[in-house]
Amino acid sequence: MTIPQQEHQSAPGRAEGAQSAARGIVAATIGNALEWFDVAIYALLAIYIGRNFFPNHDPGVELIQAFAVFGVSYLIRPLGGLILGSYADRNGLKKGLTVTIRLMVLGTALLAFMPGYDSIGIMAPLGIVLARLIQGFSAGGEFGAATAYLIAQNDKRKGFLGSFQFASQGLGSLLAAILVAILTTVLTDAQMTDWGWRIPFLFGLLVGPAGFLIRKEMKEVPLPDKPGDARHSPIREVFATQKAGMLIAAGALAVSTALNFILQYMPTFAIKQLGLEPGISFTSLIITGVILTFGTPVVGHLSDKFGRMAIMVPTVIVLLVAVVPLFLWVISAHSFLVLALVMAVLGLLKAAYFGALPSVMSDSFDPRARATGLSFSYNTAVVAFGGFTPMIAAYLVQQTGQAVAPGYYLAVIAVISLAALAAGVKLRGIR
């Protein structure tokens, strides 16, 4: 009988392997944290971006237009997922991750330095759209390559390792919430509108080069096929043989991504609908950022021990039942304490659900085209259920006059994810 190599590794060998896995986690997630920092920053600062680039006599229209650009950038994500995901599957995950972070920094630089509408007219909003499209294309390939890289570190701990994909999203949102909460507390509304909103994007530019250097030194994951093998087409393979996997992965992600963007929208909701001050409204998002950053790996670890579906299915059922009452509670209270409690509950439910989600999505695809399949399914779901969620939420509230409308929207999406999880168990044997 052949003894597996890992069973007779020396202690130094095991230590080196642990260090390599740790470096892999940092390298794969730092770009994702930067991506979600930029996503959260744009959503949190949509009020000020709307004033600078989409001026209108109606503040509600300004906000909807700013969120529309936020959503439009997601339309290019599936294309970025196919192109950059295929590039990573064919040429190496390390190379794919290096390309994505370069593009991300370029998009952030355009956002940081773009003159306002008063300075260059229609070119200002067009420039913002271009910047968001570059970021969207980059982010399109980020998820698949980063998740595939994380899962490849240790197949027996894929729940825990994959959870760092979403933990990094929590970290990005946490940093964004802290920075915006500080800025909106220290600066006046006029200062935030004039120049304060640019500071977080400048901060993102500082993080980008550090992420690029870390990824440059990361170890490559062996490819199933020789790099550049013309016979292997990940895009063709995904659409020919793994359509069910794409539906399962995208459907399972639906409620997670919709909830994430509802959380990003909540501070704006609190300002517009509840009349709370911007500083304390943005502070509430710090709570969920902490929960998502540190709670998600714990859930990923537990999923390796007790099973992923045993955690995810009950969580999404609780969310389905509780989301509308939670919205009604925060609307009736008009209180920061209640807002913070509701954000904490939603954050805990999100962490419990998506801690194991990356590994479930990964198991929906064959390793030969995993980065492509993950990237395309992830970004298609984000387009359908994520990027436009803040705009849909703002539109539903304005059109119906019911502040609880986002809660009903989220409940409908929860049903879709329940169906996808059931399909994953039946068709892919995911547990």
C-alpha positions as CSV (number, residue, x, y, z in Angstrom):
1,M,0.0,0.0,0.0
2,T,1.3,3.4,-0.9
3,I,1.5,5.8,2.1
4,P,0.2,9.3,1.2
5,Q,3.0,11.7,1.3
6,Q,1.4,14.0,3.8
7,E,1.3,11.2,6.4
8,H,5.1,11.0,6.7
9,Q,6.1,14.6,6.2
10,S,8.6,15.9,8.7
11,A,7.6,18.6,11.2
12,P,9.5,21.3,9.2
13,G,7.8,20.1,6.0
14,R,4.4,20.4,7.7
15,A,5.3,23.9,9.0
16,E,6.4,24.9,5.6
17,G,3.1,23.7,4.1
18,A,1.2,25.6,6.7
19,Q,3.1,28.8,6.0
20,S,2.6,28.3,2.2
21,A,-1.2,27.9,2.8
22,A,-1.2,31.0,4.9
23,R,0.6,33.0,2.2
24,G,-1.9,31.6,-0.3
25,I,-4.8,32.8,1.8
26,V,-3.3,36.3,2.1
27,A,-2.4,36.5,-1.6
28,A,-5.8,35.3,-2.8
29,T,-7.9,37.4,-0.5
30,I,-6.2,40.8,-0.5
31,G,-7.4,41.7,-3.9
32,N,-10.9,40.6,-3.1
33,A,-10.8,42.7,0.1
34,L,-9.7,45.7,-2.1
35,E,-12.5,44.9,-4.6
36,W,-15.2,44.9,-1.9
37,F,-13.7,48.0,-0.2
38,D,-14.3,49.8,-3.5
39,V,-17.7,48.3,-3.9
40,A,-18.7,49.3,-0.4
41,I,-17.2,52.8,-0.7
42,Y,-19.2,53.6,-3.9
43,A,-22.4,52.4,-2.3
44,L,-21.8,54.2,1.0
45,L,-20.9,57.5,-0.8
46,A,-23.6,57.3,-3.5
47,I,-25.3,60.4,-2.1
48,Y,-22.1,62.5,-2.6
49,I,-21.3,60.9,-5.9
50,G,-24.8,61.6,-7.2
51,R,-24.4,65.3,-6.2
52,N,-21.0,65.6,-8.1
53,F,-21.7,63.6,-11.2
54,F,-25.5,63.3,-11.6
55,P,-26.9,66.7,-10.4
56,N,-30.7,66.9,-10.3
57,H,-33.3,69.0,-8.6
58,D,-34.6,65.8,-6.9
59,P,-32.1,64.2,-4.5
60,G,-34.0,60.9,-4.9
61,V,-33.3,60.9,-8.6
62,E,-29.6,61.7,-8.0
63,L,-29.3,58.7,-5.7
64,I,-31.1,56.4,-8.1
65,Q,-28.8,57.5,-11.0
66,A,-25.7,57.0,-8.8
67,F,-26.9,53.5,-7.9
68,A,-27.7,52.8,-11.5
69,V,-24.1,53.3,-12.5
70,F,-23.2,51.1,-9.5
71,G,-25.4,48.4,-11.1
72,V,-24.3,49.0,-14.7
73,S,-20.7,48.1,-13.8
74,Y,-22.0,44.6,-12.9
75,L,-23.3,44.0,-16.4
76,I,-19.7,43.5,-17.7
77,R,-18.8,41.2,-14.9
78,P,-19.9,38.0,-16.6
79,L,-17.7,38.9,-19.6
80,G,-14.8,39.6,-17.3
81,G,-15.5,36.3,-15.6
82,L,-15.4,34.3,-18.9
83,I,-12.3,36.0,-20.3
84,L,-10.2,36.3,-17.1
85,G,-11.5,33.0,-15.6
86,S,-10.5,31.2,-18.8
87,Y,-7.1,32.9,-18.8
88,A,-6.5,31.7,-15.3
89,D,-7.6,28.1,-16.0
90,R,-5.3,28.0,-19.1
91,N,-2.3,29.9,-17.9
92,G,-2.4,29.7,-14.1
93,L,-4.4,31.1,-11.2
94,K,-1.5,33.3,-10.1
95,K,-1.3,35.0,-13.4
96,G,-5.0,35.5,-13.5
97,L,-5.0,37.1,-10.0
98,T,-2.1,39.4,-11.0
99,V,-4.0,40.7,-14.0
100,T,-7.2,41.4,-11.9
101,I,-5.5,43.5,-9.3
102,R,-3.8,45.7,-12.0
103,L,-7.1,46.4,-13.6
104,M,-8.7,47.1,-10.2
105,V,-6.2,49.8,-9.3
106,L,-6.7,51.5,-12.7
107,G,-10.4,51.7,-12.2
108,T,-9.9,53.1,-8.6
109,A,-7.5,55.7,-9.9
110,L,-10.1,57.0,-12.4
111,L,-12.7,57.3,-9.6
112,A,-10.3,59.1,-7.3
113,F,-9.3,61.8,-9.8
114,M,-12.3,62.2,-12.1
115,P,-13.4,65.9,-12.2
116,G,-17.1,66.6,-11.4
117,Y,-20.0,67.5,-13.7
118,D,-19.5,71.2,-13.0
119,S,-15.9,71.0,-14.4
120,I,-16.2,68.8,-17.5
121,G,-19.9,68.4,-18.0
122,I,-21.2,65.1,-19.5
123,M,-17.6,63.7,-19.6
124,A,-17.8,63.4,-15.8
125,P,-20.5,60.8,-15.5
126,L,-19.2,59.0,-18.6
127,G,-15.8,58.8,-16.9
128,I,-17.4,57.3,-13.8
129,V,-19.1,54.7,-15.9
130,L,-15.8,53.8,-17.6
131,A,-14.1,53.5,-14.2
132,R,-16.8,51.3,-12.9
133,L,-16.8,49.1,-16.0
134,I,-13.0,48.6,-15.6
135,Q,-13.5,47.6,-12.0
136,G,-16.4,45.4,-12.9
137,F,-14.4,43.6,-15.6
138,S,-11.5,43.0,-13.1
139,A,-13.8,41.8,-10.4
140,G,-15.4,39.4,-12.9
141,G,-12.3,37.3,-12.9
142,E,-11.4,37.8,-9.2
143,F,-13.9,35.6,-7.5
144,G,-13.3,32.4,-9.6
145,A,-9.5,32.5,-9.6
146,A,-9.2,33.5,-5.9
147,T,-11.7,30.8,-4.8
148,A,-10.1,28.1,-6.9
149,Y,-6.7,29.1,-5.5
150,L,-8.0,28.9,-1.9
151,I,-9.7,25.5,-2.3
152,A,-6.6,24.1,-4.0
153,Q,-4.5,24.6,-0.8
154,N,-6.1,21.7,1.1
155,D,-9.0,19.6,-0.2
156,K,-9.9,18.4,3.4
157,R,-10.4,21.9,4.6
158,K,-12.0,23.5,1.6
159,G,-14.9,24.8,3.7
160,F,-12.5,26.7,6.0
161,L,-10.2,27.9,3.2
162,G,-13.0,28.9,0.9
163,S,-14.6,31.0,3.6
164,F,-11.7,33.4,3.4
165,Q,-13.1,34.5,0.0
166,F,-16.1,36.0,1.8
167,A,-14.3,36.9,5.0
168,S,-12.2,39.2,2.8
169,Q,-15.4,40.8,1.5
170,G,-16.4,41.4,5.1
171,L,-13.0,43.0,5.8
172,G,-13.3,45.3,2.8
173,S,-16.8,46.4,3.9
174,L,-15.6,46.9,7.5
175,L,-12.7,49.1,6.4
176,A,-15.0,51.1,4.2
177,A,-17.6,51.5,6.9
178,I,-15.0,52.7,9.5
179,L,-13.5,55.2,7.0
180,V,-16.8,56.6,5.9
181,A,-18.1,56.8,9.5
182,I,-15.0,58.8,10.5
183,L,-15.2,61.1,7.5
184,T,-18.9,61.8,7.9
185,T,-18.4,62.6,11.6
186,V,-15.3,64.8,11.2
187,L,-16.2,66.6,8.0
188,T,-19.3,68.7,7.2
189,D,-21.8,67.7,4.6
190,A,-20.4,70.4,2.3
191,Q,-16.8,69.2,2.7
192,M,-17.9,65.6,2.1
193,T,-19.7,66.7,-1.1
194,D,-16.8,68.9,-2.3
195,W,-13.7,66.7,-1.7
196,G,-14.1,64.3,1.3
197,W,-15.7,61.5,-0.7
198,R,-12.5,61.1,-2.7
199,I,-10.4,60.2,0.3
200,P,-11.5,56.5,0.5
201,F,-10.7,56.0,-3.2
202,L,-7.2,57.4,-2.6
203,F,-6.8,55.0,0.3
204,G,-7.7,52.2,-2.1
205,L,-4.8,53.3,-4.4
206,L,-2.4,52.8,-1.5
207,V,-3.6,49.2,-0.9
208,G,-3.4,48.2,-4.6
209,P,0.4,48.1,-5.1
210,A,0.8,46.2,-1.8
211,G,-1.6,43.5,-3.1
212,F,0.2,43.3,-6.4
213,L,3.5,42.7,-4.7
214,I,2.1,40.0,-2.5
215,R,0.5,38.2,-5.4
216,K,3.7,38.4,-7.4
217,E,5.4,36.3,-4.8
218,M,2.7,33.7,-4.4
219,K,3.2,30.1,-5.4
220,E,1.4,28.8,-8.5
221,V,-1.2,26.0,-8.3
222,P,-0.5,23.1,-10.7
223,L,-2.8,23.2,-13.7
224,P,-4.9,20.1,-14.8
225,D,-3.6,20.8,-18.3
226,K,-0.4,22.2,-19.7
227,P,-0.5,26.0,-19.8
228,G,-1.5,27.3,-23.2
229,D,-2.8,23.9,-24.3
230,A,-4.9,24.9,-27.4
231,R,-7.1,21.8,-27.0
232,H,-8.5,22.8,-23.6
233,S,-11.2,25.5,-23.8
234,P,-12.6,26.2,-20.3
235,I,-15.4,28.4,-21.8
236,R,-16.5,25.7,-24.2
237,E,-16.3,23.0,-21.4
238,V,-18.4,25.1,-19.0
239,F,-21.2,25.7,-21.4
240,A,-21.1,22.2,-22.9
241,T,-20.9,20.0,-19.8
242,Q,-21.4,22.1,-16.6
243,K,-24.7,24.1,-17.2
244,A,-26.3,22.5,-14.1
245,G,-23.3,23.5,-12.0
246,M,-23.7,27.1,-13.1
247,L,-27.3,27.2,-12.1
248,I,-26.6,25.6,-8.7
249,A,-23.7,28.0,-8.0
250,A,-25.5,31.1,-9.1
251,G,-28.8,30.2,-7.4
252,A,-27.0,29.4,-4.1
253,L,-25.2,32.7,-4.2
254,A,-28.4,34.7,-5.0
255,V,-29.6,35.3,-1.4
256,S,-26.1,36.0,-0.1
257,T,-25.3,38.6,-2.7
258,A,-28.7,40.3,-2.4
259,L,-28.3,40.4,1.4
260,N,-24.9,41.8,1.1
261,F,-26.1,44.8,-1.0
262,I,-29.1,45.3,1.2
263,L,-26.6,45.7,4.1
264,Q,-24.6,48.2,2.0
265,Y,-27.9,50.1,1.3
266,M,-29.1,50.2,4.9
267,P,-27.1,53.3,6.0
268,T,-28.6,55.2,3.1
269,F,-32.0,53.7,4.0
270,A,-31.5,55.0,7.6
271,I,-30.6,58.5,6.4
272,K,-33.4,58.8,3.8
273,Q,-36.2,56.9,5.5
274,L,-35.5,57.0,9.2
275,G,-33.9,60.5,9.4
276,L,-30.8,59.3,11.2
277,E,-27.5,61.2,11.1
278,P,-25.0,59.9,8.5
279,G,-22.2,59.3,11.0
280,I,-24.2,57.0,13.2
281,S,-25.9,55.3,10.2
282,F,-22.6,54.3,8.7
283,T,-21.4,53.2,12.1
284,S,-24.0,50.5,12.1
285,L,-22.3,48.9,9.1
286,I,-19.1,48.4,11.2
287,I,-21.0,45.9,13.3
288,T,-21.8,43.7,10.3
289,G,-18.3,44.1,8.9
290,V,-16.8,42.7,12.2
291,I,-19.2,39.8,12.2
292,L,-18.6,38.9,8.5
293,T,-14.8,39.3,8.8
294,F,-14.3,37.1,11.9
295,G,-17.4,35.0,11.9
296,T,-17.2,33.6,8.4
297,P,-14.0,31.5,8.9
298,V,-15.5,30.1,12.0
299,V,-18.5,28.9,10.1
300,G,-16.3,27.6,7.3
301,H,-14.4,25.5,9.9
302,L,-17.6,24.2,11.4
303,S,-18.9,23.2,7.9
304,D,-15.9,20.9,7.5
305,K,-16.9,19.1,10.7
306,F,-20.7,19.0,10.5
307,G,-21.5,19.4,6.8
308,R,-22.2,22.5,4.8
309,M,-25.9,22.0,4.1
310,A,-26.6,21.3,7.7
311,I,-25.7,24.9,8.4
312,M,-26.8,26.7,5.2
313,V,-30.3,25.4,4.8
314,P,-31.6,26.3,8.3
315,T,-29.9,29.7,8.0
316,V,-31.7,30.7,4.8
317,I,-35.0,29.4,6.2
318,V,-34.6,31.7,9.2
319,L,-33.7,34.6,7.0
320,L,-36.8,34.0,4.8
321,V,-39.1,34.1,7.9
322,A,-37.4,36.9,9.8
323,V,-36.4,39.5,7.2
324,V,-39.7,41.3,6.8
325,P,-40.4,41.5,10.6
326,L,-36.8,42.9,11.0
327,F,-37.5,45.7,8.5
328,L,-40.8,46.5,10.2
329,W,-39.1,46.7,13.5
330,V,-36.3,49.1,12.3
331,I,-38.9,51.3,10.5
332,S,-41.2,51.6,13.5
333,A,-38.4,52.3,16.0
334,H,-36.4,55.1,14.1
335,S,-33.6,54.3,16.5
336,F,-29.9,53.7,16.0
337,L,-29.9,50.9,18.7
338,V,-32.6,49.0,16.8
339,L,-30.8,49.7,13.5
340,A,-27.6,48.3,15.0
341,L,-29.4,45.2,16.3
342,V,-31.1,44.5,13.0
343,M,-27.8,44.9,11.2
344,A,-26.1,42.5,13.6
345,V,-28.8,39.9,13.1
346,L,-28.6,40.1,9.4
347,G,-24.8,40.0,9.6
348,L,-24.9,36.8,11.7
349,L,-27.3,35.2,9.2
350,K,-25.1,36.2,6.3
351,A,-22.0,34.9,8.0
352,A,-23.7,31.6,8.8
353,Y,-24.9,31.1,5.2
354,F,-21.9,32.2,3.2
355,G,-19.1,30.7,5.4
356,A,-19.4,27.5,3.5
357,L,-20.8,28.9,0.2
358,P,-17.5,29.2,-1.7
359,S,-16.7,25.5,-1.3
360,V,-20.3,24.6,-2.3
361,M,-20.0,26.7,-5.4
362,S,-16.5,25.2,-6.1
363,D,-17.8,21.6,-5.9
364,S,-20.4,22.4,-8.6
365,F,-17.6,22.5,-11.2
366,D,-14.8,20.2,-12.6
367,P,-11.3,21.4,-11.7
368,R,-10.4,21.8,-15.4
369,A,-12.7,24.8,-15.8
370,R,-13.3,25.7,-12.2
371,A,-12.1,29.3,-12.3
372,T,-14.2,30.0,-15.4
373,G,-17.3,28.3,-14.1
374,L,-17.0,30.0,-10.7
375,S,-16.4,33.4,-12.2
376,F,-19.2,33.3,-14.7
377,S,-21.8,31.9,-12.3
378,Y,-20.8,34.2,-9.5
379,N,-20.9,37.3,-11.7
380,T,-24.1,36.4,-13.4
381,A,-25.8,36.0,-10.0
382,V,-24.3,39.3,-8.8
383,V,-25.7,41.0,-11.9
384,A,-29.1,39.5,-11.4
385,F,-29.4,39.7,-7.6
386,G,-26.6,42.0,-6.4
387,G,-25.4,45.0,-8.3
388,F,-28.8,46.5,-8.9
389,T,-30.2,45.6,-5.5
390,P,-29.5,49.1,-3.9
391,M,-31.2,50.7,-6.9
392,I,-34.1,48.3,-6.8
393,A,-34.5,48.8,-3.1
394,A,-34.5,52.6,-3.5
395,Y,-36.9,52.4,-6.5
396,L,-39.3,50.1,-4.6
397,V,-39.4,52.3,-1.6
398,Q,-40.0,55.4,-3.8
399,Q,-42.7,53.8,-6.0
400,T,-44.6,51.9,-3.4
401,G,-44.2,54.3,-0.6
402,Q,-43.5,51.3,1.7
403,A,-40.2,51.4,3.4
404,V,-40.5,47.6,4.1
405,A,-40.3,46.8,0.3
406,P,-36.6,45.7,0.4
407,G,-37.5,43.1,3.0
408,Y,-40.1,41.5,0.7
409,Y,-37.6,41.5,-2.2
410,L,-35.0,39.7,-0.1
411,A,-37.5,37.1,1.0
412,V,-38.3,36.2,-2.6
413,I,-34.5,35.8,-3.4
414,A,-34.2,33.5,-0.3
415,V,-36.7,31.0,-2.0
416,I,-34.5,30.9,-5.1
417,S,-31.4,30.0,-3.1
418,L,-33.3,27.2,-1.2
419,A,-34.2,25.7,-4.5
420,A,-30.6,25.8,-5.7
421,L,-29.3,24.2,-2.5
422,A,-31.8,21.4,-3.0
423,A,-30.6,20.9,-6.6
424,G,-27.0,20.8,-5.4
425,V,-27.8,18.0,-3.0
426,K,-29.7,16.0,-5.6
427,L,-27.6,16.6,-8.7
428,R,-24.1,17.0,-7.3
429,G,-24.3,15.1,-4.0
430,I,-23.1,18.2,-2.1
431,R,-23.4,17.8,1.6
